């Protein structure tokens, strides 16, 4: 199940349902996964400083089983960064994210 989590100092009032839906669609599209499996979490109002200032900034985590790799990650950034800038006002140079390739584990009783 792909999960994109964004922590930011942007106020909660800017994180509308439309922002969440737009991010969900973008994550599904860039990963090539059905949106029905995508989870997007935005944690606003965080006490954050980036490069010594408290201007809008954020950190993110993108987790997925598959669809992550050097070239794919460049594409993910090119899709997600403009959306985050346009909708939340966080410029690309004030946002960093980590990518985690999840292994599918099946447990049997």
C-alpha positions in Angstrom: 0.0 0.0 0.0 1.7 3.2 -1.1 1.9 5.9 1.6 3.0 9.5 1.2 3.4 11.4 4.4 4.2 15.1 4.5 5.1 17.1 7.7 5.1 20.8 7.3 4.9 24.1 9.1 2.1 25.3 6.8 -1.1 26.0 8.7 -3.9 23.4 8.7 -6.2 25.9 7.0 -4.2 25.4 3.7 -4.6 21.6 3.8 -8.0 21.3 2.2 -9.7 18.1 1.1 -8.8 19.1 -2.5 -5.1 19.3 -1.6 -5.3 15.7 -0.2 -7.2 14.4 -3.2 -4.7 16.1 -5.6 -1.8 14.5 -3.8 -3.5 11.1 -3.8 -4.1 11.2 -7.5 -0.5 12.4 -8.2 1.0 9.6 -6.0 -1.1 7.0 -7.7 -0.2 8.2 -11.1 3.6 8.6 -10.6 3.8 5.2 -8.9 1.5 3.5 -11.4 -0.7 2.1 -8.6 -4.5 2.2 -8.2 -5.5 5.2 -6.2 -7.7 2.9 -4.1 -4.5 1.7 -2.5 -2.9 5.1 -1.9 -2.7 6.7 1.5 -1.8 10.4 1.9 -1.1 12.0 5.3 -0.4 15.7 5.7 0.7 16.8 9.2 0.4 20.6 9.3 1.3 23.2 11.9 4.7 21.6 12.8 7.4 23.7 14.5 10.0 23.5 11.8 13.0 25.4 10.6 14.7 24.7 7.3 18.0 26.5 6.4 17.7 28.7 9.5 14.3 30.1 8.7 10.7 29.2 9.5 9.4 30.1 6.0 7.1 27.3 4.6 9.0 24.1 4.5 8.4 20.4 4.8 9.7 16.8 4.8 8.1 13.9 3.3 8.2 10.1 3.1 7.1 8.1 0.1 6.7 4.4 0.8 5.8 1.8 -1.8 6.2 -1.9 -2.8 8.0 -1.4 -6.1 8.0 1.6 -8.4 11.0 3.1 -6.7 14.5 3.4 -8.1 17.0 6.1 -9.2 15.3 7.1 -12.4 11.8 6.5 -11.1 12.5 8.7 -8.0 13.5 11.6 -10.3 10.1 11.3 -12.0 8.3 11.2 -8.6 10.1 14.4 -7.5 9.2 16.1 -10.8 5.5 15.2 -10.3 5.2 15.9 -6.5 7.4 19.0 -6.0 5.3 21.3 -8.3 2.1 20.2 -6.7 3.4 20.8 -3.2 4.7 24.2 -4.3 1.4 25.3 -6.0 -1.0 24.0 -3.4 0.9 24.5 -0.1 3.4 27.2 -1.0 6.5 25.1 -0.2 9.3 25.7 -2.7 11.3 22.8 -3.9 14.4 24.0 -2.2 12.6 23.9 1.2 11.2 20.4 0.9 13.0 17.1 1.1 11.6 13.6 1.0 12.8 10.1 1.6 11.8 7.1 -0.4 11.3 3.7 1.2 11.0 0.5 -0.9 8.8 -1.8 1.1 9.1 -5.5 0.9 5.9 -7.5 0.7 5.8 -9.9 3.7 3.2 -12.6 3.8 2.7 -14.2 7.2 1.1 -17.6 7.6 -0.4 -19.1 10.7 
